[in-house]
Amino acid sequence: MNQSVDSRFLNVRQSVDATNVEVELVKSSVAGLGYRVDSGFADVSNSISNVAINLAGTDARVSWVDARASEINGNMERIGAGLEGFYNQVQTATEWSVTGPGGCNDKFEGKLKNGSAWKVTRGFVHSNKKVTSLAQCKLVCRNSEWGCSNIAFYGAGPGWCYGFKTCKNHSTGQGWGGYTTYSRSALKSFDRFAGDL
């Protein structure tokens, strides 16, 4: 019995440790994003200033300036596309974060639609059938009709996916052994992020 508990505890600890390492890597990538964005826009700004100076020159240089402006515009579009792709990767990689082992004791308040992928049992909402993976649990939450933003999933194999709108009452108490709670982040869409720059 103790060996089984020790083995499960070790598995949970290793899973949490691995997740923490991944979270730190994502945080590091996000921290570097601001520097790279500022540097890229500073380079583009300097290039545009050079174009403005050249436009004040002679008529013989007008065609050269036009070609240079076109090149800069292409570079800006490539920078923008690259930045959007990178931001979308960061947004995807940071969509879920580990809250900790255990689950939430926040009771479900609301109503489920007919045919919902969720079921209420003893005040808690969970998937109406067992899910086979954490990714599937996240998908069921993401597609909920009631605003799911936290999940508790038993990582040992197929199991119930518990969903929560909030997780104000996180617990590692009885009944939540082997579960890990994840919270969904809310990064702005790239269009809203770029508009703030």
Protein Blocks (a to p, Z undefined) as FASTA:
>chain_A
ZZmmmmmmmmmmmmmmmmmmmmmmmmmmmmmmmmmmmmmmmmmmmmmmmmmmmmmmcfkl
mmmmmmmmmmmmmmmmmmmmmmmmmmmmmmmmmmpccfbgcddfbdceddddehiabdce
ehiacdfbdcfbfklmmmmmmmpcnopabdcddfkbccdddddfbdfbgcfbehiaoiac
ddddddddfklmmmmZZ
